Amino acid sequence: MIKRCFDIIVSLCALTILAIPMALIAILVRLTLGKPVLFWQERIGLGGEPFHIIKFRTMLGATDANGDNLADEARLTAIGRILRSTSVDELPEIWNILRGDMSLVGPRPLLPEYLPYYLPEQMRRHEVRPGLTGLAQVNGRNKQSWDDRFRLDVEYVETQTLGGDLVILLKTVLRVFTRQGVSAEGHETMPRFDDQVKAGLARGQMTEDTPT
């Protein structure tokens, strides 16, 4: 309850302080990318329940001859890269926090397509609300492996404290300013988890315990 009250107070203050900057960013996105300004995507939250995360749009809707979206690298614009590298594109998620979909600190919410590929231990990341930032984000962000990210997510679930959350928030601010760990090698952000599992790369090699 204390954590939830903290989330509400901080998100209300943040929305008040950032209202004008967010409006200016929205105008910039509208002028450079057109409509829509906001990007809504289904993610998995507390208890494995889906919700829609809100971000500023950073990519064009370009598709190939079959109508499928092109790779992120081909659709991400120059403005989009700046918004992502500074994490400014995630500011609208403050509304998700205020609604109760998310918390300030917790495992980052991931795509529903990943659910069939989690090991039982990795599923524990859904025992808490997903966060705007988390233990994994201040320990490598997108440069770490999926195994390391999930290990840190579960570690957070087991050890979370309000004091620990404050430390993570302070470290997040420092990492945003230094733009550390924005992208994995060869990717604009991080490769998809389900694709890596299918290719046998998420754990280095497929094992008998690897979901299929």
C-alpha positions in Angstrom: 0.0 0.0 0.0 2.9 2.4 0.8 4.4 1.6 -2.6 1.1 2.3 -4.4 0.7 5.6 -2.5 4.2 6.6 -3.4 3.5 5.8 -7.1 0.3 7.9 -7.1 2.0 11.0 -5.4 5.0 10.9 -7.7 3.1 10.3 -10.9 0.7 13.2 -10.1 3.6 15.5 -9.4 5.4 14.3 -12.5 2.4 14.9 -14.8 2.0 18.4 -13.3 5.7 19.3 -13.8 6.1 17.6 -17.2 2.7 18.7 -18.7 4.3 21.5 -20.9 7.4 19.5 -22.0 5.2 16.6 -22.9 2.9 18.8 -24.9 5.9 20.2 -26.8 7.1 16.6 -27.5 3.7 15.7 -28.7 3.8 18.6 -31.2 7.2 17.5 -32.4 6.1 14.0 -33.0 3.0 15.2 -34.8 5.1 17.4 -37.1 7.7 14.8 -37.9 5.7 11.5 -37.8 2.1 12.6 -38.3 -0.8 11.0 -36.5 -1.1 9.2 -34.2 1.2 10.9 -31.6 0.8 8.2 -29.0 1.6 4.5 -29.5 -0.6 2.0 -27.7 0.6 -1.6 -27.3 -0.6 -4.6 -25.3 1.8 -5.7 -22.6 1.6 -8.1 -19.7 1.3 -6.8 -16.1 0.6 -7.9 -12.6 -0.7 -11.5 -12.4 0.0 -12.0 -16.1 -3.0 -9.8 -17.0 -2.7 -7.7 -20.2 -2.9 -3.9 -20.3 -2.1 -1.3 -22.9 1.1 0.7 -22.4 1.3 4.2 -23.7 4.3 5.8 -25.3 5.2 8.6 -27.7 5.4 7.2 -31.2 8.9 6.9 -32.6 8.6 4.8 -35.7 6.9 5.0 -39.1 4.3 2.5 -40.2 6.4 1.2 -43.1 5.6 -2.3 -44.3 7.0 -4.8 -46.8 5.2 -6.2 -49.9 3.3 -8.7 -47.7 2.0 -6.0 -45.5 4.3 -6.9 -42.5 6.1 -4.2 -40.6 9.7 -3.6 -41.6 12.4 -4.1 -38.9 12.6 -1.4 -36.2 15.9 -0.2 -37.8 14.1 0.6 -41.0 11.1 2.4 -39.3 12.8 4.3 -36.6 13.3 8.0 -37.4 16.0 10.3 -36.3 13.7 12.0 -33.9 12.5 8.6 -32.7 16.1 7.6 -32.0 16.6 10.7 -29.8 13.3 10.1 -28.0 14.3 6.5 -27.3 17.9 7.1 -26.3 16.8 9.7 -23.8 13.8 7.5 -22.7 11.5 10.5 -23.4 9.2 8.3 -25.4 8.2 6.5 -22.2 6.9 9.6 -20.4 3.3 8.9 -21.2 3.7 5.7 -19.1 3.2 8.0 -16.1 -0.5 7.7 -16.9 -0.2 3.9 -16.7 1.3 4.3 -13.3 -1.5 6.6 -12.1 -4.1 4.2 -13.4 -2.4 1.3 -11.5 -1.3 -0.7 -14.6 2.3 0.0 -13.6 4.6 1.1 -10.8 7.5 3.5 -10.9 9.9 0.6 -10.2 9.4 -3.1 -11.3 10.2 -5.5 -14.1 9.6 -3.8 -17.5 6.3 -5.0 -19.0 6.9 -7.2 -22.0 4.9 -8.5 -25.0 2.2 -11.1 -24.6 3.9 -13.2 -27.3 6.7 -14.0 -24.9 4.4 -15.8 -22.4 4.7 -19.3 -23.8 8.5 -19.1 -23.7 9.0 -18.2 -20.0 10.4 -20.7 -17.6 8.4 -21.1 -14.3 11.0 -19.0 -12.5 10.9 -16.3 -15.1 7.1 -16.1 -14.7 7.6 -14.7 -11.2 8.3 -11.3 -12.7 4.5 -11.0 -12.9 4.1 -11.2 -9.1 4.6 -7.4 -8.9 3.4 -4.5 -11.0 5.7 -3.8 -14.0 7.7 -0.7 -13.7 8.8 2.4 -15.6 12.3 1.4 -14.6 13.7 -1.6 -12.7 16.7 -3.4 -11.3 17.5 -4.8 -14.8 17.4 -1.3 -16.4 20.1 0.1 -14.0 22.3 -3.0 -14.5 22.8 -3.1 -18.3 19.4 -2.2 -19.8 19.3 -3.4 -23.4 22.9 -4.5 -23.5 22.3 -7.5 -21.1 21.2 -11.0 -22.1 17.6 -12.1 -21.6 18.7 -14.6 -19.0 20.4 -11.8 -17.0 17.4 -9.5 -17.3 15.0 -12.2 -16.1 17.3 -13.1 -13.2 17.4 -9.5 -12.1 13.6 -9.2 -12.4 13.1 -12.1 -10.1 15.7 -10.8 -7.7 13.7 -7.6 -7.5 10.5 -9.5 -6.8 12.3 -11.2 -3.9 14.1 -8.2 -2.4 12.0 -5.1 -3.2 11.9 -2.3 -0.6 10.9 1.3 -0.8 14.5 2.3 -0.1 15.7 0.1 -2.9 13.2 1.6 -5.2 14.6 5.1 -4.4 18.1 3.9 -5.3 16.9 2.4 -8.6 15.1 5.7 -9.5 18.3 7.7 -8.8 20.4 5.3 -10.8 17.9 5.5 -13.6 18.2 9.3 -13.8 22.0 9.0 -14.1 21.7 6.3 -16.8 19.2 8.4 -18.8 21.6 11.3 -18.8 24.6 9.2 -19.9 22.4 7.1 -22.3 24.0 3.9 -21.1 22.7 0.5 -22.4 20.2 2.0 -24.9 20.7 -0.7 -27.5 22.1 -4.2 -27.9 24.9 -4.9 -30.4 23.4 -5.0 -33.9 19.9 -3.8 -32.8 18.2 -0.5 -32.2 17.0 -1.7 -28.8 17.0 -5.4 -27.9 16.3 -8.5 -30.0 12.9 -10.2 -29.4 12.9 -12.8 -26.7 10.6 -15.2 -28.6 12.8 -15.1 -31.7 15.9 -15.9 -29.7 14.3 -18.8 -28.0 13.1 -20.2 -31.3 16.6 -19.9 -32.6 18.1 -21.5 -29.6 20.0 -18.4 -28.7 18.3 -17.1 -25.5 20.3 -19.5 -23.3 23.2 -20.2 -25.6 21.7 -23.5 -26.6 18.4 -25.4 -26.3 18.0 -27.6 -23.2 15.3 -30.1 -22.1 13.8 -27.4 -19.9 13.5 -24.8 -22.7 9.9 -24.2 -23.6 8.9 -24.9 -27.2 
